[in-house]
Amino acid sequence: MPRSYADVVFPPRTSQAFTYRIPQSWNSLPKIGQWVLAPFGPRVKPGIIVSLAVNAKQPLIDPDRIRELYRITSVHWEPGPKLVALAEWMTDYYLAPAGTCLALVQPPDIPFRSSTRWTITQQGQQRLEIARTGTSTHTLLTALAKRSKGLAQSTIETLLDNPSTVLQRLKRNKWIQPRQDWTELPVPSNPTPISLAKDFLEASEGKTLDSRFRGNDEGDSGKNGERGGKNKSRARKDSTPARGVPEIPEENPGLFSWRGRFRQHLAAKRFGELLLSDLEDPPPLLGDVIQETMAQGRTVLVIAPNINRSRRLVSYLRQSVGQPIGEFHSGHSDKQRLQLWEAIKQGNYSVIVGTRSALFLPLPSLGCVWIEREGDSAYKEDPIPHYHAREVARKKAELDDAVLVLHAPYPTLETVHRFAEDARSPRVFADKSTPKPVQVISLQDLAFGTMFSGTLQDGMEQALQQGGGIVIYHNRKGFSSSITCRDCGTAPQCPRCRIPLGLRQSQLRCSYCGQAEPIPSACPACSGIRLEPVGFGTERLEEELRRLYPNAAIARYDGNTIRTEAAANRIREQFSQGRVHVVVGTELLFQASPFTPVRCVGIPYADAGLHVPDFRSSERVFHHLQQAVDLVTPGLSGSTIIQTRLPSHPVMHAISQQQPNLFYDHELAFRRLVGYPPFGQLIQLHVSGQDATETEEAAKLWHQHLTEQLARMIAQGERQQGEQDAVLGPLAAYGAQPRGLSRYHLLVKVADGTAGRTLVRRTLELMTQRKPHRRLKFGVNVDPVDVT
């Protein structure tokens, strides 16, 4: 076999790979994703092969100086070709280290345990001959001399009274030396069932199946979910719905067509993509999708944005589908997840529900991937490789010839555009019952500083007369970070990037390109002179409500008061029992199970999020306001009252009319005009280091490389010049940073995403290969969700 090389990463550090020679004595080459033992410094460590090559990547190094791998481990954890292909696609698309992506498709726990053994050295043998009998040194050296493989540290600890001191002293004298051993863990042979969390089952007790599931979970969980269950028998095919499960009316023509399209894709065993939008309660249809898929002997993967949503889906499906459900997320220990991982690999589950890490499970015969509430920001992975679960799910479905279903009551702009452009993938708007009434009140007609208009106070008083059920939603993001005009409600914008300018140290600054301007003396829109920062928090709202309604029981529901799940459940329970009449809260209101009964929803200042310096600010406000409207309990004749200084804004118009397309059409036209996604791609770049000057200079150099490389690609015909193509920055990162760390970011905006990623890849290699930059860290975030 000709000389070959392998690049290996050593978990948990997977961003840097090391090159090794493959021994010519091996009969065959190892596989990508396979575990090997390799020398690493003075030790031997288990690692994962991330690439294979005939020539070493370091051509200037003498091949004989490259160390050889020791052996392939007996652990049979290597991923299949489809998971390897998925990891390779992520490496290419997200410009991430191969090892980081391949580590995602590995089991949830490293299948090795390390231990330390001590052996005697030649100097130790000589010392033993003159050591005094009875001393700790003589005792240990004698024991080690009798065993050529040495002794485990745990054994030595039973021989000596002060083993740590003796070991360090003898090691310092070079009489003994440590050696790290790796024990390969056995594969779990009989995975045991993993039940739902006890607290969740207790909280659900006494609720109907439908009410237990219903809820708005659009919030960020911040947890990368994994959870599991187990049953040795193959899930049986039972199409009988459980009692109490609501049926989807077949008279909805759009839904009828949707079902037919799903069956066509499934029967053809080819990739298909469907959107299910404006349907607030999708589980009955999900149950049908599961039955259809299982009837073909194929597996269904359901991805939820957070653990709470996953648990409620599992609770619902276990009763409605009547099958064992595997639940995979970080609510379980590594051992439990490892057991479930093996059970899924063996084909013991036909339905798996989990959060985004469940996308990397070794699923046999995948037939359908269902993404629940695809617009949730929790689907974007924060650490490297910064993947988005929706995009990874799409690629996974393509590789498995499966059907991808995107559920979203109100989809993202990217999804709306994708399905509008593809007539073969029909979009479904389920028929709604009577729209919930929404009133929009202009703050321009109120005295400055008024928090609650007369209309909102009337609505709250009416609800209090009926026993309460009032929710006040307040979006705190955006306050004190911008200035607005008290006369017209607009905020100054960056003329280049078309986003609101942020208020930074007594001046206005664009968070994309860094352009700074003094605070204007007059409003650029209406020439009004009343420009000032705005902002008040939930505490101030709570104080005002207590002043207005001293006899009402009021609770605050935000990050300061809801630090545990128990605290959240307590307020929800008190609200449902009528012991709390008014709840004032932030986006946390939309997580977990819904508040009931809700008769009145008030939004004192709906404009706050519109002034956040991010091109997605309008979309976020639209989603949050629509979620607030949906808090009103059906059948109670409740209403939502929105207060705003921008009553004619497309967001407010769409919400008041309850017509999402009014917003989507306007926002898509704006993004097309300025080249923001989905009509282009954004790639955020980061440079960080301890030396502020060195970090800033490196960021400027990267900007120079990017602009030069972009011009070269256009000149050589590799791409066409896009009107909106730009390299923005560098700009010092705003907000708290780790002590002593300096951080700069750049933003690449291109019409052609493929060419943009090629541009970044080439310049990233230039930056990382420079010796002066070895103390710096360079990061890439493709398709960032938050660019503030």
C-alpha positions in Angstrom: 0.0 0.0 0.0 1.5 3.4 -0.9 2.2 5.8 1.8 -0.9 7.6 2.9 -1.8 10.2 5.5 -4.7 10.9 7.8 -5.8 14.1 9.5 -7.0 13.5 13.0 -8.9 15.6 15.6 -9.0 14.9 19.3 -12.3 15.6 21.0 -13.5 17.7 22.7 -11.1 20.0 20.8 -12.1 19.5 17.2 -11.2 22.8 15.5 -7.6 21.8 14.7 -6.5 18.6 12.9 -3.1 16.9 13.1 -1.5 14.9 10.3 -0.3 11.3 10.8 1.2 8.6 8.6 -1.0 5.5 8.1 1.2 2.5 8.8 2.0 0.5 5.7 1.5 -2.7 7.7 -2.3 -2.0 7.7 -4.1 -4.1 5.2 -6.6 -1.4 4.3 -7.2 2.3 4.8 -9.3 3.5 7.7 -12.6 5.4 7.1 -13.4 9.0 7.6 -15.2 9.3 11.0 -13.4 6.2 12.4 -11.7 6.3 15.8 -8.0 5.7 16.0 -5.3 5.8 18.7 -2.5 8.3 17.9 0.6 9.7 19.6 0.0 13.2 20.9 3.1 14.6 22.6 4.3 12.1 25.2 0.9 10.5 25.3 -1.4 8.4 23.2 -4.9 9.7 22.6 -8.1 8.6 20.8 -9.1 10.7 17.9 -11.4 10.8 14.9 -10.1 10.7 11.3 -11.5 13.7 9.4 -9.7 13.3 6.0 -7.4 11.0 4.1 -4.7 11.9 1.5 -1.8 10.4 -0.5 0.4 13.5 0.2 0.8 15.2 3.5 -0.7 18.7 3.8 2.7 20.1 5.1 4.9 19.5 2.0 7.9 21.1 3.6 8.0 18.6 6.4 10.1 15.4 6.0 7.5 12.6 5.7 9.6 10.5 7.9 9.2 13.0 10.7 5.4 12.7 10.6 4.4 10.3 13.3 2.4 7.1 12.6 -1.0 6.2 13.9 -0.9 3.4 16.5 -4.0 1.4 15.6 -7.7 1.5 14.7 -9.8 1.1 17.8 -12.3 -1.8 18.2 -15.0 0.8 18.8 -17.4 0.5 15.9 -18.9 4.0 16.1 -18.0 5.2 12.6 -20.9 7.1 11.0 -22.4 5.9 7.7 -21.7 7.5 4.4 -24.8 9.7 4.6 -23.8 11.2 7.9 -20.3 11.7 6.7 -21.7 13.4 3.6 -23.8 15.7 5.8 -20.8 16.6 7.9 -18.7 17.3 4.7 -21.5 19.6 3.4 -21.6 21.5 6.7 -17.8 21.9 6.5 -18.1 23.4 3.0 -21.2 25.5 3.5 -20.5 26.9 7.0 -16.7 27.2 6.4 -16.2 25.2 9.6 -13.4 22.9 10.7 -14.1 19.3 9.4 -13.4 17.9 12.9 -16.1 20.1 14.5 -18.7 18.9 12.0 -17.7 15.2 12.1 -17.8 15.4 15.9 -21.5 16.2 15.6 -22.3 12.9 14.0 -20.5 10.9 16.7 -22.2 9.4 19.7 -23.2 11.9 22.5 -20.4 10.6 24.7 -16.7 9.8 23.9 -16.5 6.0 23.9 -13.3 5.9 25.9 -12.2 6.3 29.5 -8.7 7.3 30.4 -6.6 6.1 33.3 -3.0 6.7 34.3 -0.4 4.0 34.8 3.1 4.5 36.3 6.2 2.6 35.2 9.8 2.6 36.6 12.6 4.2 34.6 16.2 3.1 34.3 17.2 5.8 36.8 14.5 4.4 39.1 16.0 0.9 38.8 19.4 2.2 39.9 17.8 4.1 42.8 16.0 1.0 44.0 19.3 -0.7 44.6 20.3 1.9 47.1 16.9 2.9 48.5 16.3 2.2 52.2 14.0 -0.6 53.0 10.7 0.4 54.5 10.5 3.8 52.9 7.6 4.8 50.6 10.1 5.3 47.8 11.4 1.7 48.2 7.8 0.3 48.5 6.7 2.0 45.3 9.8 1.3 43.2 9.8 -2.4 44.3 6.2 -2.8 43.2 6.8 -1.1 39.9 10.0 -3.1 39.2 7.9 -6.4 39.4 5.4 -5.2 36.7 6.7 -4.4 33.3 3.3 -2.8 32.4 3.4 -0.7 35.5 0.6 0.0 38.0 -2.6 1.9 37.8 -2.7 5.0 39.9 -5.7 3.7 41.7 -3.7 0.7 42.8 -0.8 2.9 43.9 -3.2 4.9 46.1 -3.9 1.7 48.1 -0.1 1.1 48.7 0.9 4.5 50.1 -0.4 6.9 52.7 0.4 10.0 50.7 0.5 8.8 47.1 0.2 12.2 45.4 3.3 13.6 47.1 5.3 10.5 46.5 4.4 10.2 42.9 5.2 13.8 42.1 8.6 13.6 44.0 9.6 10.4 42.2 8.5 11.8 38.8 10.5 15.0 39.4 13.6 12.8 40.1 12.8 10.9 36.8 12.6 7.6 38.7 9.1 6.9 37.4 7.0 8.1 34.4 3.3 8.2 33.8 1.5 6.6 30.8 -2.1 7.3 29.8 -4.2 4.2 29.0 -7.5 4.3 27.1 -10.2 1.8 27.8 -12.7 1.4 25.0 -16.3 1.3 26.4 -18.6 -1.5 25.3 -21.6 -0.7 23.1 -24.8 -0.6 25.2 -26.4 -3.9 24.4 -29.8 -3.5 26.1 -30.9 0.1 26.2 -33.5 0.8 28.8 -36.6 3.0 28.5 -36.3 6.6 29.3 -39.5 8.2 30.5 -40.7 11.8 30.4 -39.5 14.1 33.1 -41.5 13.5 36.3 -42.2 17.2 36.8 -43.6 17.5 33.3 -45.9 14.5 33.7 -47.2 15.9 37.0 -47.7 19.3 35.5 -49.7 17.7 32.7 -51.9 15.6 34.9 -55.5 16.4 34.7 -55.2 18.3 31.4 -56.8 17.2 28.2 -54.6 15.9 25.5 -55.3 18.9 23.3 -54.7 21.5 26.0 -51.5 19.9 27.1 -50.0 20.3 23.8 -51.3 23.8 22.8 -48.9 26.6 23.5 -46.5 29.1 21.9 -42.9 28.1 22.3 -41.2 30.5 19.9 -38.6 31.6 22.5 -34.9 30.8 22.6 -34.1 27.8 24.7 -30.3 28.1 24.5 -30.1 24.3 25.0 -29.0 21.9 22.4 -31.6 19.2 23.0 -31.0 15.5 23.3 -33.3 13.1 24.9 -34.3 9.5 24.5 -36.7 6.6 25.1 -36.5 3.0 24.2 -38.5 0.0 23.2 -36.9 -3.2 21.8 -39.9 -4.0 19.5 -40.3 -2.3 16.1 -43.0 0.4 16.3 -46.3 -1.2 15.2 -48.3 0.4 12.5 -51.6 1.6 14.0 -53.6 4.1 12.1 -56.4 4.4 14.7 -56.3 7.9 16.3 -56.5 8.1 20.1 -59.7 9.3 21.7 -59.9 13.1 22.1 -57.5 13.8 19.2 -59.0 16.6 17.0 -59.4 15.8 13.3 -58.2 18.2 10.6 -61.2 19.0 8.4 -60.8 17.6 5.0 -63.0 20.3 3.5 -60.0 22.6 3.6 -58.9 22.4 -0.1 -55.4 23.7 0.5 -54.8 21.1 3.2 -56.3 18.4 1.0 -53.8 19.3 -1.7 -51.0 19.4 0.8 -51.7 15.8 1.9 -51.7 14.6 -1.7 -48.4 16.3 -2.4 -46.9 14.7 0.7 -48.1 11.2 -0.3 -46.7 11.7 -3.8 -43.2 12.6 -2.5 -43.2 9.8 0.0 -44.4 7.1 -2.5 -41.8 8.2 -5.0 -39.0 8.0 -2.4 -37.5 11.3 -3.6 -36.7 14.5 -1.8 -39.6 16.9 -1.5 -40.2 20.0 0.6 -43.5 21.2 1.9 -44.6 24.2 4.0 -47.4 24.1 6.5 -48.1 27.7 7.6 -50.8 29.6 9.5 -51.8 26.4 11.2 -51.5 27.0 15.0 -52.2 23.4 16.0 -50.3 21.0 13.7 -50.1 17.8 15.8 -53.2 16.1 14.3 -51.6 16.5 10.9 -48.3 15.4 12.3 -49.9 12.2 13.5 -51.2 11.5 10.0 -47.8 12.2 8.5 -46.2 9.7 10.9 -48.8 7.0 10.1 -48.3 7.5 6.4 -44.5 7.3 6.7 -44.6 4.3 9.0 -46.9 2.5 6.7 -43.9 2.4 4.2 -41.6 1.1 6.9 -39.7 4.4 7.2 -38.6 6.6 10.1 -39.9 10.0 11.1 -37.7 12.7 12.7 -39.4 15.6 14.4 -37.3 18.6 15.4 -38.5 21.0 18.1 -36.9 24.4 18.9 -36.5 23.6 22.6 -36.9 21.0 25.3 -40.4 22.1 26.5 -41.8 21.9 23.0 -40.2 18.5 22.5 -41.7 17.1 25.7 -45.2 18.3 24.8 -44.9 16.8 21.3 -43.8 13.5 22.8 -46.6 13.5 25.3 -49.1 14.2 22.5 -47.7 11.7 20.1 -47.4 8.8 22.6 -51.2 8.9 23.0 -52.3 9.9 19.5 -50.0 7.7 17.5 -49.9 4.9 20.0 -46.2 4.1 19.3 -43.0 4.3 21.4 -41.4 7.6 20.8 -37.6 8.2 21.1 -36.9 11.6 22.6 -33.4 13.0 22.2 -32.1 16.2 23.8 -29.8 17.5 26.5 -32.4 16.9 29.3 -30.8 13.5 29.8 -27.4 12.4 30.9 -24.7 11.4 28.5 -25.3 7.7 29.5 -29.0 7.9 28.7 -28.4 9.6 25.4 -25.8 7.1 24.5 -28.2 4.3 25.2 -30.9 5.9 23.0 -28.3 6.6 20.3 -27.6 2.9 20.1 -31.3 1.9 20.2 -32.0 4.3 17.3 -29.1 3.0 15.3 -30.4 -0.6 15.8 -33.8 0.5 14.4 -35.8 0.2 17.6 -37.8 3.4 17.0 -39.8 4.6 14.1 -40.5 8.1 15.5 -37.8 10.3 17.1 -38.5 13.7 18.6 -35.7 16.0 19.7 -34.0 19.3 19.4 -31.4 20.3 16.7 -28.8 17.7 17.7 -31.2 14.9 16.8 -30.5 15.8 13.2 -27.2 13.9 13.5 -28.7 10.6 14.8 -27.9 7.4 12.7 -31.5 7.0 11.5 -32.2 4.0 9.4 -34.6 4.4 6.4 -35.5 8.1 7.1 -38.8 9.0 5.4 -39.8 12.4 6.8 -38.2 15.3 8.7 -40.6 17.6 10.4 -39.3 21.0 11.6 -41.7 22.4 14.2 -41.9 26.2 14.1 -39.1 26.7 11.7 -38.7 30.4 12.4 -37.5 30.0 16.0 -34.1 31.6 16.6 -33.1 28.6 18.8 -32.5 26.7 15.6 -29.3 28.6 14.9 -26.4 27.0 16.7 -24.3 29.6 18.5 -20.9 27.9 18.8 -18.9 26.7 15.8 -20.0 25.5 13.3 -22.9 28.0 13.6 -25.3 25.8 11.6 -29.0 26.4 11.2 -31.1 23.3 11.9 -33.5 24.1 9.1 -30.8 24.1 6.4 -29.1 21.0 7.9 -32.5 19.3 7.9 -33.0 20.1 4.3 -29.7 18.6 3.3 -30.3 15.5 5.5 -33.7 15.0 3.8 -32.0 15.3 0.4 -29.4 12.7 1.2 -32.0 10.3 2.5 -34.6 11.0 -0.3 -37.0 12.0 2.5 -39.7 14.6 2.7 -39.0 17.8 4.6 -42.0 19.5 6.3 -41.6 23.0 7.6 -44.3 24.0 10.1 -44.5 27.7 10.9 -47.6 29.6 12.0 -45.8 32.6 10.6 -42.7 31.6 8.5 -39.5 33.4 8.1 -38.9 35.6 5.1 -36.4 33.1 3.7 -39.0 30.3 3.8 -41.8 32.5 2.4 -39.6 33.5 -0.5 -38.4 29.9 -1.1 -41.9 28.6 -1.5 -43.2 31.5 -3.4 -40.5 30.9 -6.0 -41.2 27.1 -6.2 -44.7 26.3 -7.5 -44.0 22.6 -7.0 -44.0 23.1 -3.2 -47.4 24.4 -2.3 -47.9 26.7 0.7 -50.9 25.9 3.0 -52.9 28.5 4.8 -55.3 26.7 7.0 -58.8 28.3 7.3 -59.0 30.3 10.5 -62.0 30.8 12.6 -63.1 34.4 13.4 -59.9 36.6 13.5 -59.0 37.9 16.9 -59.8 41.6 17.2 -56.8 43.9 17.3 -56.8 47.7 18.0 -53.9 50.0 17.2 -53.6 53.2 19.2 -51.4 56.0 18.1 -49.1 57.3 20.9 -48.8 60.6 19.0 -52.3 61.5 20.3 -51.2 60.9 24.0 -49.2 63.0 26.3 -45.5 62.1 26.4 -44.8 59.6 29.1 -48.3 58.1 29.1 -47.9 54.3 29.4 -51.5 53.2 29.1 -54.0 54.8 26.8 -57.7 55.2 27.8 -58.6 52.4 25.4 -56.1 50.0 26.9 -57.2 51.0 30.4 -60.8 50.3 29.4 -59.9 46.9 28.1 -58.0 46.0 31.3 -60.9 47.3 33.5 -63.4 45.2 31.6 -61.2 42.1 32.0 -60.7 42.8 35.7 -64.5 42.9 36.2 -64.6 39.4 34.7 -61.9 38.1 37.0 -58.7 39.1 35.4 -56.8 37.4 32.6 -54.6 40.4 31.5 -51.2 40.0 29.8 -49.0 43.0 29.1 -46.3 42.2 26.7 -43.2 44.5 26.5 -40.3 44.1 24.1 -37.3 45.5 26.0 -34.8 44.9 23.2 -34.0 48.2 21.5 -34.6 50.5 24.4 -31.9 53.1 25.1 -30.0 51.8 22.1 -31.5 54.3 19.6 -33.2 57.6 19.4 -36.7 58.3 18.0 -38.7 61.3 17.0 -41.5 62.0 19.4 -43.5 63.7 16.6 -43.3 61.0 13.8 -41.8 58.0 15.6 -39.0 57.3 13.1 -35.4 56.7 13.9 -32.3 57.9 11.9 -31.0 55.2 9.5 -27.7 54.4 7.9 -27.9 55.6 4.3 -25.7 52.7 3.1 -27.0 49.7 5.1 -30.6 50.9 5.6 -30.8 49.9 9.2 -31.5 52.1 12.3 -28.4 53.8 13.7 -27.5 52.7 17.3 -26.8 55.2 20.1 -23.2 54.7 21.1 -21.4 57.1 23.4 -23.3 60.3 22.5 -23.2 59.6 18.7 -25.1 57.5 16.2 -23.2 54.5 14.7 -24.1 51.8 12.2 -23.5 48.4 13.6 -22.8 47.0 10.1 -20.4 49.3 8.4 -19.3 51.4 11.4 -20.3 54.8 9.9 -20.7 57.4 12.7 -22.8 60.5 12.8 -23.5 63.2 15.4 -26.9 63.2 16.9 -29.0 65.4 14.6 -30.7 68.5 15.9 -33.8 67.7 13.9 -35.6 64.6 12.7 -34.5 63.8 9.1 -38.1 62.6 8.3 -40.3 65.4 9.6 -37.9 68.1 10.8 -39.2 67.8 14.3 -36.8 68.8 17.1 -37.9 66.3 19.8 -35.3 63.5 19.3 -34.5 61.6 22.4 -33.8 58.1 23.7 -36.8 56.1 24.7 -37.2 53.3 27.1 -38.8 51.8 30.2 -38.7 48.3 31.5 -41.1 45.8 32.9 -40.5 47.1 36.4 -41.7 50.6 35.5 -44.8 49.1 33.9 -45.5 47.0 37.0 -45.3 50.1 39.2 -47.7 52.0 37.0 -50.2 49.1 36.9 -50.1 48.9 40.7 -50.8 52.6 40.9 -53.8 52.3 38.5 -55.2 49.1 40.0 -54.2 48.8 43.6 -56.6 45.9 44.3 -55.4 43.8 41.4 -52.8 41.0 41.9 -49.9 41.7 39.5 -46.9 39.6 38.6 -43.8 40.3 36.5 -42.7 37.6 34.1 -39.2 38.4 32.8 -35.6 37.2 33.1 -35.2 38.7 36.6 -38.2 37.0 38.1 -38.3 33.7 36.1 -35.0 32.0 36.8 -36.4 28.5 37.2 -39.1 26.4 35.6 -40.7 26.1 39.0 -41.1 29.9 39.2 -42.6 30.1 35.8 -45.1 27.3 36.5 -46.1 28.9 39.8 -47.1 32.2 38.1 -48.9 30.3 35.3 -50.8 28.3 37.8 -51.8 31.4 39.9 -52.9 33.1 36.7 -55.1 30.2 35.7 -56.6 30.0 39.2 -57.4 33.7 39.2 -55.0 34.5 42.0 -52.9 36.7 39.6 -55.0 39.1 37.5 -52.3 40.8 35.5 -49.0 39.5 34.2 -46.3 41.9 32.8 -43.7 40.1 30.8 -41.2 39.9 27.9 -40.7 37.2 25.2 -40.6 34.6 27.9 -44.4 34.8 27.8 -44.3 32.9 24.5 -42.4 30.0 25.9 -43.7 26.8 27.5 -47.5 26.3 27.9 -49.9 29.2 27.3 -51.4 31.4 29.9 -55.2 30.8 30.3 -57.6 32.4 30.4 -56.4 35.5 28.6 -59.1 38.2 28.0 -57.0 41.2 27.3 -53.5 41.6 25.8 -51.8 45.0 26.0 -48.7 46.1 24.2 -47.7 49.6 25.6 -44.9 50.3 23.2 -44.8 48.1 20.1 -42.1 50.1 18.3 -39.1 49.3 20.5 -37.9 46.4 18.4 -38.3 48.2 15.2 -35.4 50.5 16.1 -32.9 47.7 16.7 -30.0 48.1 14.3 -30.6 44.9 12.4 -32.2 44.2 9.0 -34.4 41.6 10.6 -35.9 43.9 13.3 -39.3 44.3 11.5 -39.6 40.6 11.0 -38.9 39.9 14.7 -41.4 42.5 15.8 -44.0 41.1 13.5 -43.5 37.6 14.9 -43.6 38.8 18.5 -46.7 40.9 18.1 -48.5 38.1 16.3 -47.5 35.7 19.2 -48.9 38.3 21.6 -52.2 38.4 19.7 -52.4 34.6 19.8 -52.2 34.7 23.6 -55.9 35.7 23.7 -57.8 32.5 24.7 -60.2 31.5 21.9 -63.9 31.8 22.8 -63.5 34.5 25.5 -64.2 37.5 23.2 -60.9 38.9 24.2 -58.9 41.6 22.3 -55.4 42.9 21.8 -54.6 46.6 22.1 -51.3 47.8 20.5 -49.9 51.3 21.2 -47.4 52.7 18.7 -46.0 55.9 17.3 -46.0 54.2 13.8 -49.6 53.2 13.2 -49.0 53.1 9.4 -45.9 50.9 9.6 -46.4 47.7 7.5 -46.0 45.6 10.7 -48.8 47.4 12.5 -51.0 47.4 9.4 -50.6 43.6 8.9 -51.2 42.9 12.6 -54.3 45.1 12.9 -55.8 43.5 9.7 -54.6 40.0 10.7 -53.2 39.6 7.1 -49.6 38.4 7.2 -49.1 38.8 3.5 -49.3 42.6 3.9 -46.1 42.4 5.9 -44.4 39.7 3.8 -44.9 41.5 0.5 -43.6 44.8 1.8 -40.6 43.3 3.6 -39.6 41.1 0.7 -39.7 44.1 -1.6 -37.4 46.0 0.8 -34.9 43.2 1.1 -34.8 42.7 -2.7 -34.0 46.4 -3.0 -31.1 46.4 -0.6 -29.8 42.9 -1.2 -30.4 41.3 2.2 -31.4 37.6 2.6 -33.2 35.9 0.9 -31.9 38.0 -2.0 -28.3 37.7 -1.0 -26.1 36.1 1.7 -24.5 37.6 4.8 -21.3 36.2 6.3 -20.1 37.6 9.6 -16.4 37.5 10.3 -14.7 37.8 13.7 -11.2 38.6 14.8 -10.3 38.4 18.5 -7.1 38.6 20.5 -5.5 39.9 23.6 -3.6 42.8 21.9 -6.1 45.4 20.8 -3.8 47.1 18.2 -2.8 43.7 16.7 -6.4 42.6 16.5 -7.6 45.8 14.8 -4.8 45.7 12.3 -5.6 42.1 11.5 -9.2 43.0 10.9 -8.3 45.8 8.6 -5.9 43.5 6.7 -8.7 40.9 6.3 -10.9 43.7 4.9 -8.2 44.5 2.4 -7.8 40.9 1.4 -11.5 40.6 0.9 -11.9 43.6 -1.3 -8.8 42.7 -3.4 -9.9 39.1 -3.8 -13.5 40.2 -4.7 -12.1 42.5 -7.4 -9.8 39.7 -8.7 -12.7 37.2 -8.9 -14.7 39.7 -10.9 -11.8 40.5 -13.3 -11.1 36.8 -13.9 -14.8 36.2 -14.6 -15.3 33.9 -11.6 -18.4 36.0 -10.7 -20.3 39.0 -11.8 -20.4 42.3 -9.9 -23.5 42.6 -7.7 -24.9 46.0 -7.1 -25.3 45.3 -3.4 -22.0 43.4 -2.9 -20.0 44.9 0.0 -17.5 44.2 2.6 -18.5 46.2 5.7 -16.4 47.0 8.7 -14.2 46.3 10.5 -16.0 47.4 13.6 -15.2 46.9 17.3 -17.6 44.5 18.9 -20.2 46.2 21.0 -21.0 45.0 24.5 -19.2 43.1 27.2 -16.2 41.0 26.2 -14.1 38.5 28.2 -11.5 40.4 30.3 -8.5 41.5 28.2 -10.0 40.3 24.9 -10.4 42.6 21.9 -12.9 41.7 19.2 -13.6 43.1 15.8 -16.1 42.0 13.2 -16.7 42.4 9.5 -19.7 41.7 7.4 -19.6 40.3 3.8 -22.8 40.9 1.8 -23.0 39.2 -1.6 -25.7 38.4 -4.1 -24.1 35.0 -4.9 -23.6 33.0 -1.8 -21.4 30.4 -3.4 -19.0 33.0 -4.6 -19.1 34.8 -1.3 -18.1 31.7 0.6 -15.3 31.1 -1.8 -14.1 34.6 -1.2 -14.1 34.2 2.6 -12.5 30.7 2.4 -9.5 32.0 0.3 -8.9 35.0 2.5 -9.3 33.0 5.7 -6.5 30.8 4.6 -4.3 33.9 4.0 -5.0 35.3 7.4 -4.5 32.1 9.4 -1.2 31.2 7.6 0.5 34.4 8.7 2.9 33.9 11.6 2.0 37.2 13.3 -1.6 36.1 13.4 -1.0 32.8 15.3 -2.0 34.5 18.6 -5.4 35.6 17.1 -8.6 33.7 16.5 -10.6 34.0 13.3 -14.3 33.1 13.2 -16.9 32.7 10.4 -20.6 32.8 10.9 -22.5 32.0 7.6 -26.2 33.2 7.6 -26.1 35.0 11.0 -29.4 35.4 12.7 -28.4 38.3 14.9 -26.1 40.9 13.3 -26.3 43.6 15.9 
